[in-house]
Amino acid sequence: PTWSGIESEKVCYNAGYTNVHELIPWRTLTGRQQLYQDHLWMRAFGEGLVTWKPPVDLKTIPGIKDVRPNGHKEIVLNFITPHQKWGIHSTYSDNLLMLTLNRGGPVVWISETD
């Protein structure tokens, strides 16, 4: 990995500082920031371009709660996270060795008492 910021008393940390100010290409296929993803699986879901989506309408959630009651209280969780717990951007997801640590998926830890 290449460090993409600088450590300075004069400049606040910015992950893309060297890309912008020292003209170092971004670590993408094009060397530029990308807003379009041409992966077939993303396009199949209409996710090729950056899109605004409204917040989840919580009034629709009660219809799916208690469909299979198990005696425990149910809650609705809405996760908004910039990256996975064990990786930032692709440092975890594109490394086969690291993917074997958690079955190749994102991590969520929830207490059994919750």
Backbone bond lengths (Angstrom), bond angles and torsions (degrees), N, CA, C in turn:
res aa  C-N    CA-C-N  psi(-1)  N-CA   C-N-CA  omega(-1)  CA-C   N-CA-C  phi
1 P - - - 1.460 - - 1.522 111.53 -
2 T 1.290 114.93 149.50 1.455 121.11 178.57 1.516 108.74 -107.48
3 W 1.324 116.94 130.66 1.461 121.32 177.81 1.511 108.04 -66.84
4 S 1.322 117.10 128.03 1.462 119.71 -174.03 1.517 112.96 -107.52
5 G 1.314 117.41 5.76 1.458 120.34 178.78 1.513 110.18 -121.03
6 I 1.297 116.64 -176.24 1.459 120.95 175.22 1.518 108.13 -128.62
7 E 1.318 115.46 155.16 1.457 120.50 175.21 1.515 106.83 -108.44
8 S 1.308 116.43 111.14 1.453 120.97 -174.92 1.517 109.64 -150.97
9 E 1.309 116.23 148.57 1.464 121.16 174.79 1.530 110.85 -78.95
10 K 1.333 117.58 -14.69 1.462 121.79 -174.36 1.526 113.49 -98.31
11 V 1.331 116.96 -19.89 1.464 120.99 -176.30 1.525 108.77 -126.34
12 C 1.334 117.05 130.04 1.462 120.62 175.66 1.522 109.34 -66.31
13 Y 1.322 116.72 151.36 1.461 119.56 179.99 1.522 110.13 -60.71
14 N 1.300 115.20 134.49 1.453 122.88 176.80 1.515 106.14 -143.95
15 A 1.322 117.21 120.18 1.461 120.95 -174.40 1.520 113.47 -60.26
16 G 1.309 118.46 -25.16 1.461 120.69 -178.38 1.518 113.94 -106.13
17 Y 1.317 117.58 16.67 1.468 120.58 -174.56 1.526 112.26 -57.02
18 T 1.325 117.08 -49.36 1.468 119.02 -176.51 1.524 111.38 -67.27
19 N 1.332 117.09 -31.71 1.463 119.33 178.32 1.519 111.24 -64.62
20 V 1.315 116.65 -40.41 1.462 121.47 -176.35 1.521 111.83 -81.90
21 H 1.323 117.07 -49.72 1.462 120.44 -171.67 1.523 114.07 -88.00
22 E 1.326 117.65 -26.64 1.463 120.12 179.40 1.524 111.41 -108.93
23 L 1.336 115.87 7.53 1.468 123.68 175.79 1.523 113.34 55.54
24 I 1.329 116.18 37.80 1.459 120.94 175.04 1.529 107.28 -85.14
25 P 1.335 118.37 128.25 1.466 120.01 -177.61 1.529 111.92 -59.18
26 W 1.337 116.11 148.67 1.460 121.75 175.80 1.519 107.92 -68.87
27 R 1.314 117.63 153.73 1.466 121.21 -177.44 1.529 110.50 -86.28
28 T 1.301 115.92 62.79 1.462 123.21 176.89 1.519 107.46 -125.81
29 L 1.310 117.57 174.23 1.467 120.32 179.68 1.522 112.07 -60.63
30 T 1.326 116.60 -33.93 1.461 120.33 -177.37 1.520 113.04 -93.11
31 G 1.335 117.61 -13.89 1.459 120.27 -175.01 1.519 112.11 81.70
32 R 1.335 116.47 3.86 1.473 121.69 178.89 1.518 108.77 -122.57
33 Q 1.325 116.49 167.73 1.461 118.88 173.16 1.522 107.96 -67.07
34 Q 1.315 116.67 140.23 1.458 120.73 -176.73 1.517 110.74 -116.97
35 L 1.318 115.75 131.96 1.457 121.20 175.26 1.522 111.42 -108.03
36 Y 1.322 116.94 -15.65 1.460 120.93 -179.38 1.522 109.32 -108.19
37 Q 1.316 116.70 129.24 1.458 122.11 177.29 1.520 108.07 -110.72
38 D 1.323 116.60 116.73 1.461 119.17 -176.41 1.527 113.32 -94.64
39 H 1.318 117.95 15.09 1.461 120.11 177.42 1.529 108.80 -65.68
40 L 1.327 116.83 134.04 1.465 121.06 -176.70 1.522 112.20 -57.44
41 W 1.328 117.54 -40.58 1.466 119.82 -177.13 1.518 111.39 -68.47
42 M 1.322 118.83 -30.98 1.466 120.38 176.97 1.521 110.29 -75.51
43 R 1.327 116.17 -39.98 1.465 119.57 178.77 1.524 110.95 -65.59
44 A 1.333 117.48 -32.90 1.467 121.04 179.60 1.528 111.55 -62.01
45 F 1.325 116.84 -27.57 1.461 121.35 178.48 1.519 112.14 -98.58
46 G 1.340 117.32 9.86 1.455 120.37 -179.93 1.518 112.91 71.12
47 E 1.331 117.24 27.10 1.456 121.77 -175.61 1.524 112.35 -109.97
48 G 1.320 118.62 27.49 1.458 120.83 -179.32 1.517 113.34 -69.56
49 L 1.308 116.65 -34.35 1.467 121.40 -179.68 1.522 110.80 -116.15
50 V 1.322 115.45 155.10 1.461 120.51 175.51 1.521 108.53 -60.44
51 T 1.314 116.92 132.74 1.461 121.71 -174.59 1.521 110.56 -138.90
52 W 1.326 116.56 143.67 1.464 120.32 172.27 1.512 108.05 -84.76
53 K 1.318 115.31 136.37 1.458 120.07 176.02 1.518 108.07 -128.53
54 P 1.322 116.99 139.77 1.468 119.31 -179.62 1.524 110.49 -68.53
55 P 1.327 116.61 159.59 1.469 119.60 176.68 1.524 110.84 -61.92
56 V 1.318 115.42 158.78 1.460 120.66 177.73 1.529 109.04 -62.60
57 D 1.323 116.00 132.42 1.461 120.85 176.93 1.524 107.96 -80.11
58 L 1.316 116.32 101.71 1.462 120.37 -175.12 1.524 113.05 -66.58
59 K 1.336 118.17 -13.67 1.462 119.74 177.59 1.528 111.15 -70.67
60 T 1.330 117.39 -17.90 1.461 119.89 179.38 1.524 112.23 -87.17
61 I 1.322 117.31 -14.25 1.456 121.10 -176.35 1.533 113.44 -67.78
62 P 1.344 119.88 -39.87 1.474 118.34 -177.20 1.526 113.81 -54.48
63 G 1.312 118.27 -27.61 1.456 120.08 179.57 1.518 113.82 -66.10
64 I 1.325 117.58 -21.97 1.463 119.58 -179.78 1.526 112.56 -104.76
65 K 1.324 116.79 -8.10 1.468 119.17 177.18 1.524 109.74 -78.31
66 D 1.306 115.20 150.23 1.471 122.75 177.28 1.523 113.55 60.30
67 V 1.330 117.11 24.39 1.464 120.00 176.15 1.525 109.22 -68.75
68 R 1.330 115.61 -37.64 1.463 121.37 176.81 1.526 108.20 -125.97
69 P 1.305 118.95 77.60 1.464 120.16 -177.02 1.526 111.46 -62.19
70 N 1.327 115.26 137.59 1.462 120.10 178.83 1.527 111.78 -125.73
71 G 1.323 116.65 13.47 1.448 120.28 178.76 1.517 114.48 88.25
72 H 1.317 117.04 -3.76 1.461 121.12 179.70 1.523 110.00 -108.38
73 K 1.318 115.67 150.20 1.462 120.79 177.18 1.533 109.48 -66.51
74 E 1.319 117.13 139.26 1.461 121.60 177.95 1.521 109.91 -106.53
75 I 1.313 115.23 144.91 1.462 120.87 174.22 1.516 108.47 -131.98
76 V 1.304 116.44 158.15 1.461 122.02 177.84 1.521 107.76 -104.46
77 L 1.317 116.59 128.59 1.458 121.91 179.56 1.515 109.97 -113.28
78 N 1.308 116.30 139.50 1.461 122.12 176.71 1.522 106.77 -124.39
79 F 1.327 117.07 107.53 1.459 121.34 -177.65 1.517 110.44 -94.31
80 I 1.307 116.09 125.11 1.462 121.82 172.16 1.523 105.37 -125.26
81 T 1.303 117.01 109.61 1.459 120.38 -174.99 1.520 110.03 -137.79
82 P 1.319 117.96 140.83 1.456 120.25 -179.23 1.520 113.64 -75.40
83 H 1.324 117.94 -24.10 1.455 120.17 179.69 1.520 109.80 -162.26
84 Q 1.324 115.43 171.49 1.453 120.84 -178.84 1.524 110.85 -70.63
85 K 1.317 115.10 162.07 1.461 119.97 -179.98 1.526 112.12 -61.58
86 W 1.330 117.86 -41.55 1.463 120.85 -173.58 1.518 113.40 -101.35
87 G 1.306 119.60 10.20 1.452 119.25 -179.55 1.504 111.37 -158.81
88 I 1.299 115.29 156.04 1.450 120.83 175.92 1.519 106.49 -117.78
89 H 1.302 116.65 125.43 1.460 123.33 -178.51 1.528 109.45 58.59
90 S 1.316 120.00 -120.39 1.459 120.22 -174.20 1.524 113.10 -101.51
91 T 1.332 119.23 6.08 1.462 119.36 -175.43 1.521 112.64 -63.93
92 Y 1.304 118.23 -22.02 1.461 121.89 178.89 1.520 110.58 -103.91
93 S 1.306 117.52 -44.37 1.457 121.63 -169.52 1.514 114.87 -74.17
94 D 1.323 118.73 -20.68 1.463 118.19 -178.03 1.524 111.88 -106.19
95 N 1.319 117.80 15.30 1.448 121.71 -178.79 1.524 108.28 -114.57
96 L 1.332 117.36 112.06 1.460 121.69 -174.59 1.526 111.84 -58.33
97 L 1.328 117.41 -40.46 1.460 120.25 179.38 1.530 110.97 -61.61
98 M 1.327 117.41 -44.32 1.459 120.73 179.77 1.530 111.61 -69.18
99 L 1.326 117.28 -34.19 1.464 120.10 179.25 1.526 111.98 -63.36
100 T 1.334 117.28 -29.11 1.464 120.02 -179.36 1.520 112.14 -69.96
101 L 1.330 117.85 -15.59 1.460 120.38 -179.07 1.521 112.58 -71.63
102 N 1.313 117.75 -27.07 1.460 119.05 -177.56 1.520 111.93 -141.21
103 R 1.306 118.07 46.71 1.464 123.11 175.33 1.518 113.46 55.58
104 G 1.308 117.85 20.52 1.451 120.74 174.12 1.502 116.08 75.77
105 G 1.321 119.04 19.54 1.454 120.48 -178.69 1.507 112.57 -131.56
106 P 1.329 116.91 173.83 1.457 120.38 178.38 1.531 111.44 -67.86
107 V 1.307 115.57 161.06 1.462 121.64 -174.77 1.523 110.68 -109.08
108 V 1.317 116.85 132.40 1.465 121.98 170.33 1.519 106.63 -135.98
109 W 1.312 116.55 123.32 1.460 120.71 176.11 1.515 108.24 -110.12
110 I 1.323 116.55 125.51 1.461 121.59 178.72 1.524 107.99 -128.76
111 S 1.313 116.63 133.10 1.458 121.49 179.17 1.524 110.25 -63.75
112 E 1.323 116.74 140.02 1.465 120.49 179.35 1.526 111.83 -62.13
113 T 1.339 116.95 -29.42 1.462 119.06 179.76 1.518 111.88 -74.41
114 D 1.315 117.26 -19.49 1.463 120.73 177.99 1.506 109.84 -83.19
